[in-house]
């Protein structure tokens, strides 16, 4: 009885397997080309170039690393790593030709320029499935180097220029590669996306660790990074530390600038101080009553970026100082050796 029961079970299993073999496969055609995102190659193609460009711009605005990577387009000269899982003989390292094509085993020439990595994967999976080369193929396309366009870095860095977009790039990595900020660098960093120039990303430099990490965004080929120049006021003449001083927010008061210059010397004429300001009509010479300002008898004067403050020497104080030196010499003892 037991042997007869086992034989019946085996017969039923064989019949069930035969029925499954007769049913149409759900992994054929477009379903075989269905990717991890859940869309078939034909569905992706039917969305059209407009939808693709719109999704790319949306991804660029969000700044999400996965969406940003999906928005980057393959171009001529790009270096690719192509992997067909389970078929190492089909996996290879290659470079996109000037016409935007790649030559692959079995599939022949395939045009990949203008596609994202995900779209290239879907296209190759569909080609392999439609030609019945691979059953249910899974393809991965990794762009090792984008050579069509680099990342432009301009403004207040030690070595501005165009840097190649090799692998992943983050903002601070690029700035460090360019030698870091100059002493004249401002607080504003602007990132303009090639595919979305109307919506630049504006960042504010900060010494806070959390804010710095948030500002360290991913960069893409074709991006332009602009490091702003800080406002500078120049103080010369009878001050203890003359020179140019970087101002935060491009505004500072005259009394603050004098304090940054370590105050006036003992021969300074505060009443004779002047502001030399560059205007659209040329240079203007403006009086700066520092004595009254320091005594709170006059409102403090706001300074603008590139203003020059000149504190002259007092002739009377210079004469007094010289007289004191002469009197000291006259009263000094003379020694002979």
C-alpha positions as CSV (number, residue, x, y, z in Angstrom):
1,X,0.0,0.0,0.0
2,X,2.8,2.4,0.9
3,X,4.6,1.8,-2.3
4,X,1.4,2.3,-4.3
5,X,0.8,5.6,-2.5
6,X,4.3,6.9,-3.2
7,X,3.9,5.9,-6.9
8,X,0.7,8.0,-7.1
9,X,2.4,11.0,-5.6
10,X,5.3,10.7,-8.1
11,X,2.8,10.5,-11.0
12,X,0.9,13.6,-9.8
13,X,4.2,15.5,-9.6
14,X,5.1,14.6,-13.1
15,X,1.7,15.7,-14.4
16,X,1.9,19.1,-12.5
17,X,5.4,19.7,-14.0
18,X,4.1,19.1,-17.5
19,X,1.3,21.5,-17.0
20,X,3.7,24.2,-15.8
21,X,5.9,23.6,-18.8
22,X,2.9,24.2,-21.2
23,X,2.0,27.5,-19.6
24,X,3.5,30.7,-21.2
25,X,6.6,31.9,-19.4
26,X,6.2,35.2,-17.5
27,X,9.9,35.9,-18.0
28,X,9.8,36.2,-21.8
29,X,9.8,39.2,-24.0
30,X,9.4,42.5,-22.2
31,X,9.0,40.9,-18.8
32,X,12.5,39.4,-19.1
33,X,13.8,43.0,-19.7
34,X,12.0,44.2,-16.6
35,X,14.6,45.8,-14.4
36,X,14.9,46.3,-10.7
37,X,12.9,49.5,-11.0
38,X,9.9,47.5,-12.2
39,X,9.6,49.1,-15.7
40,X,10.2,47.3,-19.0
41,X,12.4,48.6,-21.7
42,X,9.4,49.4,-23.9
43,X,7.8,51.3,-21.0
44,X,10.9,53.4,-20.5
45,X,11.2,54.1,-24.2
46,X,7.5,55.1,-24.4
47,X,8.0,57.8,-21.8
48,X,9.9,59.9,-24.3
49,X,12.8,62.3,-24.1
50,X,10.8,65.0,-22.5
51,X,9.9,62.9,-19.5
52,X,13.4,61.7,-19.2
53,X,14.8,65.3,-19.1
54,X,12.1,66.3,-16.6
55,X,13.0,63.5,-14.2
56,X,16.7,64.3,-14.6
57,X,16.1,67.9,-13.6
58,X,13.9,66.8,-10.7
59,X,16.7,64.5,-9.5
60,X,19.3,67.2,-9.8
61,X,17.2,69.5,-7.6
62,X,16.6,66.9,-4.9
63,X,20.3,66.1,-4.5
64,X,19.6,62.5,-3.7
65,X,22.8,60.5,-4.6
66,X,20.8,57.6,-6.2
67,X,18.6,59.9,-8.2
68,X,21.6,62.1,-9.2
69,X,23.5,59.1,-10.5
70,X,20.5,58.0,-12.5
71,X,20.2,61.5,-14.1
72,X,23.8,61.6,-15.5
73,X,24.0,60.8,-19.2
74,X,26.6,58.6,-21.0
75,X,28.6,60.5,-23.6
76,X,31.3,59.9,-26.2
77,X,34.6,58.9,-24.6
78,X,33.1,57.7,-21.3
79,X,34.7,54.7,-19.7
80,X,32.3,51.9,-18.8
81,X,32.3,48.6,-16.9
82,X,29.7,46.3,-18.2
83,X,28.7,43.2,-16.3
84,X,26.3,40.4,-17.4
85,X,25.6,38.4,-14.2
86,X,26.2,34.7,-14.7
87,X,28.1,35.3,-18.0
88,X,31.6,36.5,-17.3
89,X,32.6,36.0,-20.9
90,X,30.1,38.8,-21.8
91,X,31.3,41.2,-19.1
92,X,34.0,43.7,-20.2
93,X,35.6,47.1,-19.8
94,X,35.1,49.4,-22.7
95,X,35.0,53.1,-23.9
96,X,32.2,54.8,-25.8
97,X,33.2,55.8,-29.3
98,X,33.0,59.3,-30.7
99,X,29.7,58.4,-32.3
100,X,28.3,57.3,-28.9
101,X,28.4,53.5,-29.7
102,X,29.9,50.5,-28.0
103,X,30.6,47.1,-29.6
104,X,29.6,44.1,-27.6
105,X,29.7,40.4,-28.1
106,X,26.5,38.9,-29.5
107,X,24.6,42.1,-29.6
108,X,27.1,44.0,-31.9
109,X,27.0,47.8,-32.0
110,X,24.7,49.5,-29.5
111,X,24.2,53.3,-29.2
112,X,24.4,54.3,-25.5
113,X,25.2,58.1,-25.7
114,X,22.4,60.1,-24.1
115,X,21.2,57.3,-21.8
116,X,21.6,57.0,-18.1
117,X,23.2,54.0,-16.6
118,X,19.8,52.5,-15.8
119,X,18.5,53.1,-19.3
120,X,21.6,51.5,-20.8
121,X,21.1,48.5,-18.6
122,X,17.5,48.1,-19.7
123,X,18.4,48.5,-23.4
124,X,21.2,45.8,-23.2
125,X,18.9,43.4,-21.3
126,X,16.2,43.8,-23.9
127,X,18.7,43.2,-26.8
128,X,20.0,40.0,-25.1
129,X,16.5,38.8,-24.4
130,X,15.0,39.6,-27.8
131,X,17.7,37.8,-29.6
132,X,17.4,34.8,-27.3
133,X,21.1,35.1,-26.3
134,X,20.5,35.0,-22.6
135,X,17.4,33.9,-20.7
136,X,16.3,36.6,-18.2
137,X,19.5,38.7,-18.4
138,X,20.6,41.0,-15.7
139,X,23.1,43.7,-16.8
140,X,24.9,46.3,-14.7
141,X,26.5,49.4,-16.4
142,X,28.9,51.4,-14.2
143,X,30.5,54.6,-15.6
144,X,34.0,54.8,-14.3
145,X,34.9,58.1,-16.0
146,X,32.9,60.8,-17.6
147,X,35.2,62.5,-20.2
148,X,32.6,64.4,-22.2
149,X,32.5,67.2,-19.7
150,X,34.5,67.9,-16.6
151,X,33.6,70.0,-13.5
152,X,34.5,73.7,-13.7
153,X,35.7,75.3,-10.5
154,X,36.1,79.1,-10.6
155,X,36.5,81.8,-8.1
156,X,38.5,82.0,-4.9
157,X,40.4,78.7,-4.8
158,X,44.1,78.2,-5.1
159,X,43.9,76.4,-8.5
160,X,40.7,77.1,-10.4
161,X,40.1,75.2,-13.6
162,X,38.3,72.3,-15.2
163,X,38.7,69.0,-13.3
164,X,37.9,65.6,-14.8
165,X,34.8,63.8,-13.5
166,X,36.4,60.5,-12.6
167,X,34.2,58.4,-10.4
168,X,32.2,60.0,-7.6
169,X,32.9,63.6,-6.7
170,X,31.8,65.6,-3.7
171,X,32.1,69.4,-3.3
172,X,34.8,69.4,-0.6
173,X,36.9,66.8,-2.4
174,X,37.0,69.0,-5.5
175,X,37.9,72.1,-3.4
176,X,40.7,70.2,-1.7
177,X,42.0,69.0,-5.0
178,X,42.1,72.6,-6.1
179,X,44.3,73.6,-3.2
180,X,41.6,74.9,-0.9
181,X,40.0,78.3,-0.4
182,X,42.1,81.5,-0.8
183,X,42.2,84.0,2.0
184,X,39.8,86.2,0.0
185,X,37.1,83.5,-0.3
186,X,33.6,84.5,0.7
187,X,31.0,82.4,2.4
188,X,28.8,81.7,-0.6
189,X,29.3,78.6,-2.9
190,X,27.1,78.3,-6.0
191,X,26.7,75.1,-7.9
192,X,25.1,75.3,-11.4
193,X,23.9,72.1,-13.0
194,X,24.5,71.6,-16.7
195,X,21.0,70.2,-17.2
196,X,19.2,72.7,-14.9
197,X,21.1,76.1,-15.0
198,X,18.0,78.0,-14.1
199,X,18.0,76.5,-10.6
200,X,21.5,76.8,-9.1
201,X,22.3,75.4,-5.7
202,X,23.5,78.1,-3.3
203,X,25.4,77.0,-0.2
204,X,26.8,79.0,2.7
205,X,30.1,78.0,4.2
206,X,30.0,77.2,7.9
207,X,32.4,76.0,10.6
208,X,29.7,73.8,12.1
209,X,30.5,70.1,11.4
210,X,26.8,69.2,10.7
211,X,26.4,72.1,8.3
212,X,29.6,71.2,6.5
213,X,28.5,67.7,6.0
214,X,25.2,68.9,4.6
215,X,27.0,71.2,2.2
216,X,29.3,68.5,0.9
217,X,27.0,67.6,-2.0
218,X,27.6,65.3,-4.9
219,X,28.9,66.9,-8.2
220,X,28.1,65.8,-11.7
221,X,29.9,66.1,-15.1
222,X,29.2,69.6,-16.5
223,X,28.7,71.2,-13.2
224,X,30.1,74.7,-12.5
225,X,31.2,75.5,-9.0
226,X,31.7,79.2,-8.1
227,X,33.5,80.3,-4.9
228,X,32.5,83.9,-4.1
229,X,35.0,86.6,-3.2
230,X,34.6,88.1,0.2
231,X,34.2,91.8,0.8
232,X,37.5,93.5,1.8
233,X,38.1,96.9,3.3
234,X,41.6,98.4,3.3
235,X,43.0,100.5,6.2
236,X,46.3,102.4,5.7
237,X,48.1,105.2,7.3
238,X,48.6,105.7,11.0
239,X,47.2,102.4,12.3
240,X,49.1,99.7,14.1
241,X,48.2,96.9,11.7
242,X,47.5,98.3,8.2
243,X,46.3,96.1,5.4
244,X,43.1,94.5,4.0
245,X,40.5,92.9,6.2
246,X,37.9,90.4,5.1
247,X,34.4,91.4,6.2
248,X,31.5,89.1,6.9
249,X,28.3,89.7,5.0
250,X,30.0,92.5,3.0
251,X,29.3,95.2,5.7
252,X,31.2,96.6,8.6
253,X,31.3,99.9,10.6
254,X,34.2,102.3,10.6
255,X,34.9,101.8,14.3
256,X,35.0,98.0,13.8
257,X,37.5,98.4,11.0
258,X,39.7,100.6,13.2
259,X,39.6,97.9,15.9
260,X,40.6,95.2,13.4
261,X,43.6,97.4,12.5
262,X,44.7,97.3,16.2
263,X,43.7,101.0,16.7
264,X,45.4,104.2,15.7
265,X,49.1,105.1,16.4
266,X,49.9,107.8,18.8
267,X,50.7,110.2,15.9
268,X,47.3,109.6,14.1
269,X,45.0,112.4,13.1
270,X,41.6,110.8,13.6
271,X,39.8,114.0,12.6
272,X,41.5,113.9,9.2
273,X,40.6,110.3,8.3
274,X,39.0,109.7,4.9
275,X,37.1,107.0,3.0
276,X,38.1,106.4,-0.6
277,X,35.2,104.7,-2.3
278,X,34.9,103.4,-5.8
279,X,31.5,104.3,-7.4
280,X,30.1,104.1,-11.0
281,X,31.0,107.7,-11.3
282,X,34.6,107.2,-10.2
283,X,36.4,107.5,-6.9
284,X,34.9,109.6,-4.1
285,X,36.7,111.1,-1.2
286,X,34.4,111.0,1.9
287,X,35.3,112.5,5.3
288,X,35.4,110.1,8.3
289,X,35.2,111.9,11.7
290,X,36.7,109.1,13.8
291,X,37.2,111.3,16.9
292,X,33.5,112.1,17.1
293,X,32.5,108.5,16.2
294,X,34.7,107.1,19.0
295,X,33.2,109.6,21.5
296,X,29.7,108.7,20.3
297,X,29.1,112.3,19.1
298,X,28.5,111.2,15.5
299,X,26.9,108.1,14.0
300,X,29.2,105.3,13.0
301,X,29.9,105.2,9.2
302,X,29.2,101.9,7.4
303,X,31.9,100.7,5.1
304,X,31.4,98.9,1.8
305,X,33.5,96.2,0.1
306,X,36.7,97.6,-1.4
307,X,36.5,100.8,0.6
308,X,39.9,102.3,1.5
309,X,40.2,104.0,4.9
310,X,43.1,106.4,5.3
311,X,44.2,107.7,8.7
312,X,46.7,110.5,8.2
313,X,49.5,111.6,10.5
314,X,49.1,114.6,12.7
315,X,51.9,117.1,12.1
316,X,51.5,118.6,15.5
317,X,51.8,115.2,17.2
318,X,54.8,114.3,15.1
319,X,56.5,117.6,16.1
320,X,55.7,116.9,19.8
321,X,57.2,113.4,19.5
322,X,60.3,114.8,17.9
323,X,60.7,117.4,20.6
324,X,60.5,114.8,23.3
325,X,63.2,112.8,21.6
326,X,65.4,115.9,21.3
327,X,64.9,116.7,25.0
328,X,65.8,113.2,26.0
329,X,69.0,113.3,24.0
330,X,69.9,116.7,25.4
331,X,69.5,115.4,29.0
332,X,71.3,112.2,28.4
333,X,74.7,111.6,29.9
334,X,77.6,111.2,27.6
335,X,79.9,108.3,28.3
336,X,83.3,107.6,26.7
337,X,84.9,104.2,26.5
